Amino acid sequence: MKILVIASCSKTKSVQYPHQPTCNEIPSKESREQILLKFPTKKTAKDLYRGALNLSTNSAVRLLKNYFDVSYYIVSAGFGLLEESVLLPPYDCSFSDKTKDQIIERSELLHIPEDFQEMIVKENPDLIYLALGKDYLTALGKWDEKLPCKTIAFAHSDSINVITLPADHITVKEVSQIGGLPIHGVIGFKGDLLLLTTRYLKEQQNPEKALRDLLDNPDDLIYTVNSLREHT
């Protein structure tokens, strides 16, 4: 079973310098190679971002790879849609402080919408997990129009392939009451839920069958979280 996981970049990074390039100083995704030369320390996309979402998603992806064929990408406001192993320089650029029109303009500059569609064709996944908030979903363009498989997202969609999960403050507060589980607020929750589900799958005799059963019955994700209470 092929799983495609996509997370967003974060302001918190493992490497920082006094003078990092801003959005205006990164005119295209192709400028990454040139900017890399200016900094002695480079990190992969997976290791650069240290926000709560990234920490939980990284842990979940590591576990998932024990049972599934997993590809992991990150939407970067600085350099576009990136595979986890791509080397990056430190930078200071985010979609979170931009208007919708500014997000669309910059995402088109970085070719994110077309790269997203090409990536789906290339990866040919059986499941897509979009650990993305509204701003980063906007950067993907018409993200839910040509989905080839079940897709878990945290936004409403009319697509029959989209399973919409809540990630509001009430949901996060309720799940946070399960002791011993990593819950990092509304943003980090998108990675936390993937990690919680992965831990559940790890306990199953047949992880792939258990995951397919969850996708066929999305409401069972609630019971999955409840069952984790018994393991903590």
C-alpha positions as a Markdown table, in Angstrom:
| # | Residue | x | y | z |
|---|---|---|---|---|
| 1 | Met | 0.0 | 0.0 | 0.0 |
| 2 | Lys | 1.4 | 3.4 | -1.0 |
| 3 | Ile | 0.9 | 6.3 | 1.3 |
| 4 | Leu | 1.7 | 9.9 | 0.4 |
| 5 | Val | 2.2 | 12.3 | 3.4 |
| 6 | Ile | 2.4 | 16.0 | 2.9 |
| 7 | Ala | 3.1 | 18.5 | 5.7 |
| 8 | Ser | 3.9 | 22.2 | 5.9 |
| 9 | Cys | 7.1 | 24.0 | 6.7 |
| 10 | Ser | 7.5 | 25.8 | 10.0 |
| 11 | Lys | 9.0 | 29.0 | 11.4 |
| 12 | Thr | 11.0 | 26.9 | 13.9 |
| 13 | Lys | 14.0 | 25.5 | 12.2 |
| 14 | Ser | 17.0 | 23.4 | 13.3 |
| 15 | Val | 19.4 | 25.9 | 11.7 |
| 16 | Gln | 19.2 | 29.7 | 11.9 |
| 17 | Tyr | 21.5 | 32.6 | 10.8 |
| 18 | Pro | 21.3 | 36.3 | 11.5 |
| 19 | His | 20.7 | 37.1 | 7.8 |
| 20 | Gln | 18.4 | 34.5 | 6.3 |
| 21 | Pro | 16.7 | 35.1 | 2.9 |
| 22 | Thr | 13.1 | 36.3 | 3.1 |
| 23 | Cys | 10.3 | 35.6 | 0.6 |
| 24 | Asn | 11.3 | 38.6 | -1.5 |
| 25 | Glu | 14.9 | 37.3 | -1.6 |
| 26 | Ile | 13.8 | 33.9 | -3.0 |
| 27 | Pro | 12.5 | 34.7 | -6.5 |
| 28 | Ser | 12.0 | 31.1 | -7.6 |
| 29 | Lys | 12.4 | 27.5 | -6.5 |
| 30 | Glu | 15.4 | 27.2 | -8.8 |
| 31 | Ser | 17.3 | 29.8 | -6.6 |
| 32 | Arg | 17.6 | 27.1 | -3.9 |
| 33 | Glu | 20.9 | 25.8 | -5.2 |
| 34 | Gln | 22.5 | 29.3 | -5.3 |
| 35 | Ile | 21.3 | 30.2 | -1.9 |
| 36 | Leu | 22.6 | 26.9 | -0.5 |
| 37 | Leu | 26.1 | 28.0 | -1.3 |
| 38 | Lys | 25.9 | 30.9 | 1.0 |
| 39 | Phe | 25.4 | 28.9 | 4.2 |
| 40 | Pro | 27.9 | 26.3 | 5.6 |
| 41 | Thr | 25.1 | 24.3 | 7.3 |
| 42 | Lys | 22.5 | 22.6 | 5.2 |
| 43 | Lys | 19.7 | 20.3 | 6.4 |
| 44 | Thr | 17.2 | 18.0 | 4.6 |
| 45 | Ala | 13.7 | 19.3 | 4.5 |
| 46 | Lys | 12.7 | 16.5 | 6.9 |
| 47 | Asp | 15.4 | 17.7 | 9.5 |
| 48 | Leu | 15.2 | 21.4 | 9.0 |
| 49 | Tyr | 11.6 | 22.0 | 10.2 |
| 50 | Arg | 11.2 | 21.6 | 14.0 |
| 51 | Gly | 7.7 | 22.8 | 14.5 |
| 52 | Ala | 5.3 | 20.6 | 16.5 |
| 53 | Leu | 3.6 | 19.4 | 13.3 |
| 54 | Asn | 6.9 | 18.4 | 11.8 |
| 55 | Leu | 8.1 | 16.5 | 14.9 |
| 56 | Ser | 5.0 | 14.3 | 15.1 |
| 57 | Thr | 4.7 | 13.8 | 11.3 |
| 58 | Asn | 8.4 | 12.8 | 11.1 |
| 59 | Ser | 7.8 | 10.2 | 13.9 |
| 60 | Ala | 4.7 | 8.9 | 12.2 |
| 61 | Val | 6.4 | 8.6 | 8.8 |
| 62 | Arg | 9.3 | 6.6 | 10.4 |
| 63 | Leu | 6.9 | 4.2 | 11.9 |
| 64 | Leu | 4.7 | 3.9 | 8.8 |
| 65 | Lys | 7.7 | 3.0 | 6.7 |
| 66 | Asn | 8.0 | -0.2 | 8.7 |
| 67 | Tyr | 4.7 | -1.4 | 7.2 |
| 68 | Phe | 3.9 | 0.6 | 4.0 |
| 69 | Asp | 5.6 | 2.3 | 1.0 |
| 70 | Val | 5.6 | 5.9 | 2.2 |
| 71 | Ser | 6.6 | 9.1 | 0.4 |
| 72 | Tyr | 6.9 | 12.3 | 2.4 |
| 73 | Tyr | 6.8 | 15.8 | 1.0 |
| 74 | Ile | 6.7 | 19.3 | 2.6 |
| 75 | Val | 5.1 | 22.4 | 1.3 |
| 76 | Ser | 7.6 | 25.2 | 1.7 |
| 77 | Ala | 6.7 | 28.9 | 1.2 |
| 78 | Gly | 10.3 | 29.5 | 0.4 |
| 79 | Phe | 11.1 | 26.8 | -2.1 |
| 80 | Gly | 7.9 | 25.0 | -3.1 |
| 81 | Leu | 6.9 | 21.4 | -2.9 |
| 82 | Leu | 9.8 | 19.4 | -1.6 |
| 83 | Glu | 10.7 | 15.8 | -1.1 |
| 84 | Glu | 11.9 | 15.0 | 2.5 |
| 85 | Ser | 15.5 | 14.4 | 1.4 |
| 86 | Val | 16.0 | 17.7 | -0.5 |
| 87 | Leu | 18.8 | 19.9 | 1.1 |
| 88 | Leu | 17.7 | 23.4 | 2.2 |
| 89 | Pro | 19.3 | 26.5 | 3.5 |
| 90 | Pro | 17.8 | 28.4 | 6.4 |
| 91 | Tyr | 15.3 | 31.0 | 5.4 |
| 92 | Asp | 12.5 | 33.2 | 6.7 |
| 93 | Cys | 9.3 | 32.9 | 4.6 |
| 94 | Ser | 5.8 | 31.6 | 5.4 |
| 95 | Phe | 2.3 | 31.4 | 3.9 |
| 96 | Ser | 0.8 | 32.0 | 7.4 |
| 97 | Asp | 1.3 | 35.8 | 7.3 |
| 98 | Lys | 0.0 | 36.3 | 3.8 |
| 99 | Thr | -3.5 | 37.0 | 2.4 |
| 100 | Lys | -5.2 | 34.5 | 0.1 |
| 101 | Asp | -4.2 | 36.4 | -3.0 |
| 102 | Gln | -0.6 | 36.6 | -1.8 |
| 103 | Ile | -0.5 | 32.9 | -1.1 |
| 104 | Ile | -1.8 | 32.1 | -4.6 |
| 105 | Glu | 0.6 | 34.5 | -6.2 |
| 106 | Arg | 3.6 | 33.0 | -4.4 |
| 107 | Ser | 2.5 | 29.4 | -4.9 |
| 108 | Glu | 2.2 | 30.0 | -8.6 |
| 109 | Leu | 5.6 | 31.6 | -8.6 |
| 110 | Leu | 7.0 | 28.4 | -7.0 |
| 111 | His | 4.9 | 26.1 | -9.3 |
| 112 | Ile | 3.3 | 24.4 | -6.3 |
| 113 | Pro | -0.1 | 23.6 | -7.8 |
| 114 | Glu | 1.3 | 21.9 | -11.0 |
| 115 | Asp | 4.1 | 20.2 | -8.9 |
| 116 | Phe | 1.4 | 18.8 | -6.7 |
| 117 | Gln | -0.6 | 17.3 | -9.6 |
| 118 | Glu | 2.6 | 15.9 | -11.1 |
| 119 | Met | 3.6 | 14.4 | -7.8 |
| 120 | Ile | 0.3 | 12.6 | -7.4 |
| 121 | Val | 0.7 | 11.1 | -10.9 |
| 122 | Lys | 4.3 | 10.1 | -10.1 |
| 123 | Glu | 3.7 | 8.6 | -6.7 |
| 124 | Asn | 0.3 | 6.9 | -7.6 |
| 125 | Pro | -0.7 | 6.6 | -4.0 |
| 126 | Asp | -3.4 | 4.5 | -2.4 |
| 127 | Leu | -3.8 | 7.1 | 0.4 |
| 128 | Ile | -2.9 | 10.8 | 0.7 |
| 129 | Tyr | -2.6 | 12.4 | 4.1 |
| 130 | Leu | -2.6 | 16.2 | 4.0 |
| 131 | Ala | -1.3 | 17.5 | 7.3 |
| 132 | Leu | -1.9 | 21.1 | 6.2 |
| 133 | Gly | -3.9 | 24.1 | 7.4 |
| 134 | Lys | -6.0 | 26.4 | 5.3 |
| 135 | Asp | -3.1 | 28.6 | 4.0 |
| 136 | Tyr | -1.0 | 25.6 | 2.8 |
| 137 | Leu | -4.0 | 23.9 | 1.2 |
| 138 | Thr | -4.6 | 27.1 | -0.6 |
| 139 | Ala | -1.0 | 27.0 | -1.9 |
| 140 | Leu | -1.8 | 23.6 | -3.5 |
| 141 | Gly | -4.4 | 25.2 | -5.8 |
| 142 | Lys | -7.4 | 23.1 | -6.6 |
| 143 | Trp | -6.1 | 20.3 | -4.4 |
| 144 | Asp | -9.3 | 18.2 | -4.3 |
| 145 | Glu | -10.3 | 18.1 | -7.9 |
| 146 | Lys | -8.2 | 15.2 | -9.3 |
| 147 | Leu | -7.6 | 13.0 | -6.3 |
| 148 | Pro | -7.0 | 9.4 | -7.4 |
| 149 | Cys | -7.6 | 7.9 | -3.9 |
| 150 | Lys | -8.8 | 8.4 | -0.4 |
| 151 | Thr | -7.4 | 11.6 | 1.0 |
| 152 | Ile | -7.4 | 12.7 | 4.6 |
| 153 | Ala | -7.6 | 16.4 | 5.0 |
| 154 | Phe | -8.5 | 19.0 | 7.7 |
| 155 | Ala | -10.8 | 21.1 | 5.5 |
| 156 | His | -14.2 | 20.5 | 3.9 |
| 157 | Ser | -14.4 | 19.2 | 0.4 |
| 158 | Asp | -17.2 | 18.0 | -1.9 |
| 159 | Ser | -14.9 | 15.3 | -3.3 |
| 160 | Ile | -16.0 | 11.8 | -2.6 |
| 161 | Asn | -12.4 | 10.9 | -2.0 |
| 162 | Val | -11.8 | 13.3 | 0.8 |
| 163 | Ile | -12.2 | 12.3 | 4.4 |
| 164 | Thr | -12.5 | 15.5 | 6.4 |
| 165 | Leu | -11.2 | 15.4 | 10.0 |
| 166 | Pro | -11.8 | 18.2 | 12.5 |
| 167 | Ala | -8.8 | 20.0 | 14.0 |
| 168 | Asp | -10.5 | 22.8 | 15.9 |
| 169 | His | -9.8 | 23.9 | 19.4 |
| 170 | Ile | -12.6 | 21.8 | 20.9 |
| 171 | Thr | -11.4 | 18.6 | 19.2 |
| 172 | Val | -7.8 | 19.2 | 20.2 |
| 173 | Lys | -8.9 | 19.8 | 23.8 |
| 174 | Glu | -10.9 | 16.6 | 24.0 |
| 175 | Val | -8.1 | 14.5 | 22.6 |
| 176 | Ser | -5.5 | 16.2 | 24.8 |
| 177 | Gln | -7.3 | 14.7 | 27.8 |
| 178 | Ile | -6.0 | 11.2 | 26.8 |
| 179 | Gly | -2.9 | 11.0 | 29.1 |
| 180 | Gly | 0.5 | 10.3 | 27.7 |
| 181 | Leu | -0.3 | 11.2 | 24.1 |
| 182 | Pro | 1.6 | 13.9 | 22.1 |
| 183 | Ile | -0.9 | 16.8 | 21.4 |
| 184 | His | 0.6 | 20.1 | 20.3 |
| 185 | Gly | -2.3 | 22.3 | 19.6 |
| 186 | Val | -4.4 | 22.9 | 16.5 |
| 187 | Ile | -1.4 | 23.1 | 14.1 |
| 188 | Gly | 0.5 | 20.2 | 15.6 |
| 189 | Phe | -2.6 | 18.1 | 16.0 |
| 190 | Lys | -2.6 | 17.2 | 12.3 |
| 191 | Gly | 0.7 | 15.4 | 12.8 |
| 192 | Asp | -0.3 | 14.1 | 16.2 |
| 193 | Leu | -3.3 | 12.3 | 14.8 |
| 194 | Leu | -1.2 | 10.6 | 12.1 |
| 195 | Leu | 1.2 | 9.5 | 14.8 |
| 196 | Leu | -1.7 | 8.2 | 17.0 |
| 197 | Thr | -3.2 | 6.3 | 14.1 |
| 198 | Thr | 0.2 | 4.8 | 13.2 |
| 199 | Arg | 0.7 | 3.6 | 16.8 |
| 200 | Tyr | -2.8 | 2.0 | 16.6 |
| 201 | Leu | -1.8 | 0.2 | 13.3 |
| 202 | Lys | 1.4 | -1.0 | 14.9 |
| 203 | Glu | -0.6 | -2.9 | 17.4 |
| 204 | Gln | -2.7 | -4.7 | 14.8 |
| 205 | Gln | -1.9 | -8.1 | 13.4 |
| 206 | Asn | -2.4 | -6.9 | 9.8 |
| 207 | Pro | -1.6 | -3.1 | 9.7 |
| 208 | Glu | -2.7 | -2.7 | 6.0 |
| 209 | Lys | -6.0 | -4.4 | 6.5 |
| 210 | Ala | -6.6 | -2.3 | 9.6 |
| 211 | Leu | -5.8 | 0.9 | 7.7 |
| 212 | Arg | -8.1 | -0.1 | 4.8 |
| 213 | Asp | -10.9 | -0.8 | 7.3 |
| 214 | Leu | -10.4 | 2.7 | 8.8 |
| 215 | Leu | -10.6 | 4.3 | 5.4 |
| 216 | Asp | -13.8 | 2.4 | 4.5 |
| 217 | Asn | -15.3 | 3.5 | 7.8 |
| 218 | Pro | -13.9 | 7.0 | 8.6 |
| 219 | Asp | -15.9 | 7.3 | 11.8 |
| 220 | Asp | -13.8 | 4.5 | 13.2 |
| 221 | Leu | -10.9 | 6.9 | 13.5 |
| 222 | Ile | -12.7 | 8.2 | 16.6 |
| 223 | Tyr | -12.8 | 4.7 | 18.1 |
| 224 | Thr | -9.1 | 4.4 | 17.2 |
| 225 | Val | -8.2 | 7.4 | 19.3 |
| 226 | Asn | -10.4 | 6.0 | 22.2 |
| 227 | Ser | -8.7 | 2.7 | 22.0 |
| 228 | Leu | -5.3 | 4.3 | 22.4 |
| 229 | Arg | -6.4 | 5.3 | 25.9 |
| 230 | Glu | -6.1 | 1.7 | 26.9 |
| 231 | His | -2.4 | 1.6 | 25.8 |
| 232 | Thr | -1.3 | 4.6 | 27.8 |
